[in-house]
Amino acid sequence: MAETVKGLQALLLDDVAAVLSDTLLQVFSRPVSISELRRLDIAFFQEGREQRVWRAQASLQDGAAGTFGLIIARSMGASHDVTQRDFGHLQRLFELQPRYCVRPYVQATAPVADGLAAYTVQWCESHKELVFEVSRDGGTFLINRPEGFRVKPGMTSGAAHRHFSLQASRGVWRRIAEVLCWYPGLRGVNVQAGDFIGRLEPDGQVDLKLTTGRQMASDPSPETHIASMLQGMITASGYLSDGRQPFDRGMSYETFMLRMRGVLERRFGDRAAAMARQQWELFRAGVFARQEDWLKEDCVLGTFDRWRADYPAGAAWRETKRQWLAYAEAVRTGRMAPSWWSPAAEIPGLLERLEHRLKA
């Protein structure tokens, strides 16, 4: 860590590389000379598996202030390569649709080890990490609470975070599906923690932004995109499955408690047993099964939401049906591996039910 700090200092002070001046140009939307800079405060923010994340705030002599992120690989090798690709992928995603992706600023090589990959990036101060957590209500989303945050409809209170209700969490899943449909080449997305940040809007909707693009397919088809999306989506029921077939909706108490406690103990320790018993009552009431059924619908509805941006409702639904039926046919004929939790054979019936609902 100490070596990384020194490397970042050297990187930002390097006039030849011009990383700082090029970044400030994008942060403030105008050229900023170093003489205008009153302070530059950099704080360590987060340790990831492949990267370290820093938050930087630049204060100018005229009182203006702006923030940006500093991303640096943890080591040479895999994390260095991931960080290099990440910047280029973010550029492609931002060009496709800037609304749902943070803006990458400047790519660089930090004088750490043999030259670690690094880049600067847009910092969304009012957005916080979006997390899907299995600890309550059959599994819900939460976001960290920004300063001055007030509880909105569909959310429950908490000291450091705000948890969405089951119904509000369903809206988040649908929003995630829509965002993924804007970026059909994106692969390997962690929709449960780390890859999305969120901000609650006055109307109760959540504004989402992707923060990383570790993997991209060169020429994705609708079928491969849908397969990838289904692979990344998971509700609390996924923690109760073996990852090869849908979870057993008639699971015994003993099996449920064994699996759920195993999930919860990693974070909640001695509280896990009591929390698991609460979840068992929800499981018996069908909450887990209903949530998984919702997610099957929301993946389709998120696709529809994306195409509604380009077409009238009728044409958007026809495009949605075309893509999902093409995926189902690809699975049926063996050209595409099936989803372990969303059987392709159910898709035609699902589309028919949703079509009737949309017409009602």
C-alpha positions as CSV (number, residue, x, y, z in Angstrom):
1,M,0.0,0.0,0.0
2,A,2.8,2.4,0.9
3,E,4.4,1.8,-2.5
4,T,1.1,2.4,-4.2
5,V,0.7,5.8,-2.4
6,K,4.1,6.9,-3.6
7,G,3.4,5.7,-7.1
8,L,0.1,7.7,-7.3
9,Q,1.9,10.8,-6.0
10,A,4.6,10.5,-8.7
11,L,1.9,9.8,-11.4
12,L,-0.1,12.9,-10.5
13,L,3.0,15.1,-10.2
14,D,4.4,14.0,-13.6
15,D,4.1,17.0,-15.9
16,V,5.0,14.9,-19.0
17,A,2.3,12.3,-18.4
18,A,-0.1,15.1,-17.7
19,V,-2.6,12.7,-16.0
20,L,-3.7,15.3,-13.5
21,S,-4.1,18.2,-15.9
22,D,-6.0,16.0,-18.4
23,T,-8.2,14.7,-15.7
24,L,-9.0,18.1,-14.3
25,L,-9.9,19.2,-17.8
26,Q,-12.7,16.7,-17.8
27,V,-13.7,17.2,-14.2
28,F,-14.2,20.9,-14.6
29,S,-15.0,20.9,-18.4
30,R,-12.2,23.5,-19.0
31,P,-8.4,23.6,-18.9
32,V,-7.1,23.9,-15.3
33,S,-3.6,25.1,-14.7
34,I,-1.7,23.7,-11.7
35,S,-1.5,27.3,-10.3
36,E,-5.3,27.3,-10.0
37,L,-5.2,24.2,-7.7
38,R,-5.5,25.1,-4.0
39,R,-5.7,21.5,-2.6
40,L,-5.8,18.0,-3.9
41,D,-7.0,15.5,-1.3
42,I,-6.7,11.8,-2.0
43,A,-8.2,9.2,0.3
44,F,-8.2,5.4,0.0
45,F,-11.7,4.2,-0.6
46,Q,-11.9,0.5,-1.3
47,E,-9.9,-2.7,-1.8
48,G,-11.1,-5.0,-4.5
49,R,-9.9,-8.4,-5.6
50,E,-8.1,-6.9,-8.6
51,Q,-7.9,-3.2,-8.0
52,R,-7.6,-0.5,-5.4
53,V,-9.9,2.5,-5.5
54,W,-9.1,6.0,-4.3
55,R,-11.2,9.2,-4.1
56,A,-9.6,12.5,-5.1
57,Q,-11.0,15.9,-4.5
58,A,-9.5,18.9,-6.3
59,S,-10.2,22.4,-4.8
60,L,-9.4,25.4,-6.9
61,Q,-8.4,28.9,-5.9
62,D,-11.8,30.3,-7.0
63,G,-13.7,28.0,-4.6
64,A,-14.7,25.4,-7.2
65,A,-14.3,21.8,-6.2
66,G,-14.5,18.5,-8.2
67,T,-14.0,14.8,-7.4
68,F,-12.6,11.9,-9.5
69,G,-11.7,8.3,-8.9
70,L,-8.2,6.8,-9.2
71,I,-8.2,3.1,-10.1
72,I,-4.9,1.1,-9.9
73,A,-4.2,-2.5,-10.3
74,R,-3.1,-4.4,-7.2
75,S,-0.2,-6.2,-8.9
76,M,1.3,-7.2,-12.2
77,G,-0.2,-10.1,-14.0
78,A,-4.0,-10.7,-14.0
79,S,-5.0,-7.6,-12.1
80,H,-2.8,-5.4,-14.3
81,D,-4.4,-6.9,-17.4
82,V,-7.9,-6.5,-16.1
83,T,-7.3,-2.9,-15.2
84,Q,-6.0,-2.1,-18.7
85,R,-9.0,-3.8,-20.4
86,D,-11.4,-2.1,-17.9
87,F,-10.6,1.4,-19.1
88,G,-11.0,0.5,-22.8
89,H,-14.3,-1.3,-22.1
90,L,-15.6,1.6,-20.1
91,Q,-14.9,3.9,-23.0
92,R,-16.9,1.6,-25.3
93,L,-19.8,1.4,-22.9
94,F,-19.8,5.2,-22.4
95,E,-19.9,5.7,-26.1
96,L,-22.9,3.3,-26.4
97,Q,-24.9,4.9,-23.7
98,P,-23.4,7.4,-21.3
99,R,-26.4,7.5,-19.0
100,Y,-25.8,4.2,-17.4
101,C,-22.0,4.1,-17.1
102,V,-19.4,6.2,-15.3
103,R,-17.1,8.2,-17.6
104,P,-13.5,7.1,-17.9
105,Y,-11.1,10.0,-18.0
106,V,-7.4,9.2,-18.5
107,Q,-5.5,5.9,-18.8
108,A,-2.0,5.8,-17.3
109,T,0.8,3.6,-16.0
110,A,1.8,4.2,-12.4
111,P,5.5,3.9,-11.4
112,V,4.7,1.0,-9.0
113,A,6.3,-2.5,-9.4
114,D,7.0,-2.8,-13.2
115,G,4.4,-0.2,-14.0
116,L,0.9,-0.9,-12.9
117,A,-2.1,-0.1,-15.0
118,A,-4.2,2.8,-13.6
119,Y,-6.8,5.2,-14.8
120,T,-8.9,8.2,-13.6
121,V,-12.7,8.1,-13.7
122,Q,-15.8,10.0,-13.0
123,W,-16.8,9.9,-9.3
124,C,-20.5,10.0,-8.6
125,E,-20.6,11.4,-5.1
126,S,-24.4,11.0,-4.6
127,H,-24.3,7.3,-5.8
128,K,-23.5,4.5,-3.4
129,E,-22.7,0.8,-3.9
130,L,-25.7,-1.3,-4.7
131,V,-25.8,-4.6,-2.9
132,F,-28.2,-7.6,-2.9
133,E,-28.3,-9.1,0.6
134,V,-29.9,-12.3,1.7
135,S,-30.3,-11.5,5.3
136,R,-33.9,-10.4,5.4
137,D,-37.3,-10.6,3.7
138,G,-36.2,-13.4,1.4
139,G,-33.4,-11.2,0.0
140,T,-33.5,-7.5,-0.8
141,F,-31.3,-4.7,-2.3
142,L,-29.7,-2.0,-0.2
143,I,-27.6,1.1,-0.9
144,N,-25.3,3.0,1.4
145,R,-27.0,6.1,2.8
146,P,-25.6,9.4,1.5
147,E,-25.5,12.5,3.7
148,G,-29.0,14.1,4.1
149,F,-30.7,10.9,2.9
150,R,-34.3,10.6,3.8
151,V,-36.3,7.4,3.8
152,K,-38.5,7.0,0.6
153,P,-41.5,4.9,0.0
154,G,-40.5,1.2,-0.5
155,M,-37.5,1.5,1.7
156,T,-36.9,0.7,5.4
157,S,-34.7,2.5,7.8
158,G,-31.3,1.5,9.0
159,A,-28.2,3.2,10.6
160,A,-25.7,3.0,7.8
161,H,-27.7,1.6,4.9
162,R,-31.2,1.7,3.4
163,H,-32.8,-1.6,2.5
164,F,-35.4,-1.8,-0.3
165,S,-38.6,-3.7,0.4
166,L,-39.3,-6.8,-1.6
167,Q,-41.5,-5.0,-4.1
168,A,-39.0,-2.1,-4.5
169,S,-36.2,-4.6,-4.9
170,R,-38.1,-6.1,-7.8
171,G,-38.0,-2.7,-9.5
172,V,-34.2,-2.7,-9.1
173,W,-33.9,-6.1,-10.8
174,R,-35.9,-4.8,-13.7
175,R,-33.8,-1.7,-13.9
176,I,-30.6,-3.8,-13.9
177,A,-32.0,-5.9,-16.7
178,E,-32.7,-2.8,-18.7
179,V,-29.2,-1.4,-18.2
180,L,-27.6,-4.7,-19.2
181,C,-29.7,-4.6,-22.4
182,W,-28.0,-1.3,-23.4
183,Y,-24.7,-3.0,-23.3
184,P,-25.2,-6.4,-25.0
185,G,-21.4,-7.1,-25.2
186,L,-20.8,-6.9,-21.5
187,R,-19.9,-10.1,-19.7
188,G,-19.1,-11.3,-16.2
189,V,-21.1,-8.6,-14.4
190,N,-21.5,-8.9,-10.7
191,V,-25.1,-7.6,-10.2
192,Q,-25.1,-8.4,-6.5
193,A,-22.2,-6.2,-5.2
194,G,-19.6,-3.8,-6.6
195,D,-20.4,-3.4,-10.3
196,F,-23.4,-1.0,-9.9
197,I,-23.8,2.1,-7.9
198,G,-27.2,3.6,-7.2
199,R,-29.0,6.8,-6.3
200,L,-32.6,7.1,-5.2
201,E,-34.5,9.6,-7.3
202,P,-37.4,11.8,-6.0
203,D,-39.9,9.6,-7.8
204,G,-38.7,6.5,-6.0
205,Q,-36.8,5.1,-9.0
206,V,-33.1,4.2,-8.7
207,D,-30.6,5.7,-11.0
208,L,-28.0,3.0,-11.8
209,K,-24.5,3.3,-13.2
210,L,-22.0,0.6,-14.1
211,T,-18.6,1.2,-12.6
212,T,-16.6,-1.5,-14.4
213,G,-16.4,-3.4,-17.7
214,R,-14.0,-6.3,-17.0
215,Q,-15.2,-8.5,-20.0
216,M,-16.6,-7.6,-23.4
217,A,-17.7,-10.0,-26.2
218,S,-16.6,-8.8,-29.7
219,D,-19.8,-9.4,-31.6
220,P,-22.7,-10.5,-29.3
221,S,-25.9,-12.0,-30.6
222,P,-29.2,-11.4,-28.8
223,E,-29.1,-15.1,-27.8
224,T,-25.7,-14.9,-26.2
225,H,-26.6,-11.6,-24.5
226,I,-29.7,-13.1,-22.9
227,A,-27.8,-16.2,-21.8
228,S,-25.2,-14.0,-20.1
229,M,-27.8,-11.9,-18.4
230,L,-29.5,-14.9,-17.0
231,Q,-26.2,-16.3,-15.8
232,G,-25.6,-13.1,-13.8
233,M,-29.0,-12.7,-12.3
234,I,-29.7,-14.4,-9.0
235,T,-32.2,-14.0,-6.1
236,A,-31.9,-15.4,-2.6
237,S,-33.1,-18.8,-4.0
238,G,-29.8,-19.1,-5.8
239,Y,-28.1,-19.5,-2.4
240,L,-30.3,-22.5,-1.8
241,S,-29.5,-24.2,-5.1
242,D,-26.5,-26.3,-6.2
243,G,-26.0,-24.0,-9.2
244,R,-27.0,-26.7,-11.6
245,Q,-30.8,-26.8,-11.3
246,P,-33.5,-24.7,-9.7
247,F,-33.8,-24.8,-6.0
248,D,-36.2,-27.2,-4.4
249,R,-39.4,-25.3,-3.5
250,G,-40.3,-28.1,-1.2
251,M,-37.0,-28.2,0.6
252,S,-36.9,-29.7,4.1
253,Y,-36.3,-27.6,7.1
254,E,-33.0,-29.3,7.8
255,T,-31.6,-28.7,4.3
256,F,-32.8,-25.1,4.2
257,M,-31.3,-24.3,7.6
258,L,-28.0,-25.9,6.7
259,R,-27.6,-23.9,3.5
260,M,-29.0,-20.6,4.8
261,R,-26.9,-20.7,7.9
262,G,-23.9,-21.4,5.8
263,V,-24.6,-18.2,3.8
264,L,-25.3,-16.0,6.8
265,E,-22.6,-17.1,9.1
266,R,-19.9,-15.6,6.9
267,R,-21.1,-12.2,7.8
268,F,-23.4,-12.4,10.8
269,G,-21.8,-15.0,12.9
270,D,-23.8,-16.0,16.0
271,R,-26.9,-14.2,14.7
272,A,-27.1,-16.4,11.7
273,A,-29.3,-19.2,13.2
274,A,-32.0,-16.8,14.3
275,M,-31.9,-15.0,11.0
276,A,-32.1,-18.3,9.1
277,R,-35.2,-19.3,11.1
278,Q,-36.9,-16.0,10.1
279,Q,-36.0,-16.7,6.5
280,W,-37.5,-20.2,6.8
281,E,-40.9,-18.8,7.7
282,L,-40.7,-16.7,4.5
283,F,-39.6,-19.7,2.5
284,R,-42.6,-21.7,3.8
285,A,-44.9,-18.8,2.8
286,G,-43.6,-18.9,-0.8
287,V,-41.6,-15.6,-0.7
288,F,-38.5,-17.2,-2.2
289,A,-40.4,-18.9,-5.0
290,R,-42.4,-15.7,-5.8
291,Q,-39.2,-13.7,-6.0
292,E,-37.6,-16.1,-8.5
293,D,-40.8,-16.0,-10.6
294,W,-40.7,-12.2,-10.5
295,L,-37.1,-12.2,-11.7
296,K,-38.0,-14.3,-14.7
297,E,-40.5,-11.7,-15.7
298,D,-38.3,-8.7,-14.9
299,C,-35.5,-9.9,-17.2
300,V,-38.0,-9.8,-20.1
301,L,-39.6,-6.6,-18.9
302,G,-36.2,-4.9,-18.6
303,T,-35.5,-5.9,-22.2
304,F,-38.9,-4.3,-23.2
305,D,-38.0,-1.1,-21.2
306,R,-34.7,-0.8,-23.1
307,W,-36.4,-1.1,-26.6
308,R,-39.1,1.4,-25.5
309,A,-36.4,4.0,-25.7
310,D,-36.2,3.4,-29.5
311,Y,-39.6,2.2,-30.6
312,P,-43.3,2.6,-29.8
313,A,-44.7,0.1,-27.3
314,G,-45.9,-2.4,-29.9
315,A,-42.7,-2.5,-31.9
316,A,-40.6,-2.7,-28.7
317,W,-42.6,-5.7,-27.5
318,R,-42.2,-7.4,-30.9
319,E,-38.4,-6.9,-30.7
320,T,-38.4,-8.2,-27.1
321,K,-40.3,-11.3,-28.1
322,R,-38.1,-11.9,-31.1
323,Q,-34.9,-11.9,-29.0
324,W,-36.3,-14.1,-26.2
325,L,-37.8,-16.6,-28.6
326,A,-34.5,-16.8,-30.5
327,Y,-32.7,-17.5,-27.2
328,A,-35.3,-20.2,-26.3
329,E,-34.8,-21.8,-29.8
330,A,-31.0,-21.8,-29.4
331,V,-31.3,-23.6,-26.1
332,R,-33.9,-26.1,-27.6
333,T,-31.6,-27.0,-30.5
334,G,-28.5,-27.3,-28.3
335,R,-26.7,-24.2,-29.7
336,M,-26.9,-22.5,-26.3
337,A,-26.4,-23.8,-22.8
338,P,-29.5,-23.7,-20.7
339,S,-29.9,-21.4,-17.7
340,W,-29.9,-23.4,-14.4
341,W,-32.7,-21.4,-12.9
342,S,-34.8,-20.1,-15.9
343,P,-35.9,-23.0,-18.1
344,A,-36.1,-21.9,-21.8
345,A,-39.2,-24.1,-22.3
346,E,-41.1,-21.7,-20.0
347,I,-40.3,-18.6,-22.1
348,P,-43.1,-18.8,-24.7
349,G,-45.7,-19.1,-22.0
350,L,-44.1,-16.3,-20.0
351,L,-44.1,-14.0,-23.0
352,E,-47.8,-14.8,-23.6
353,R,-48.7,-13.9,-20.0
354,L,-46.7,-10.7,-20.1
355,E,-48.2,-9.7,-23.4
356,H,-51.7,-10.0,-22.0
357,R,-50.7,-8.0,-19.0
358,L,-49.2,-5.2,-21.0
359,K,-52.3,-5.0,-23.2
360,A,-54.6,-4.8,-20.2
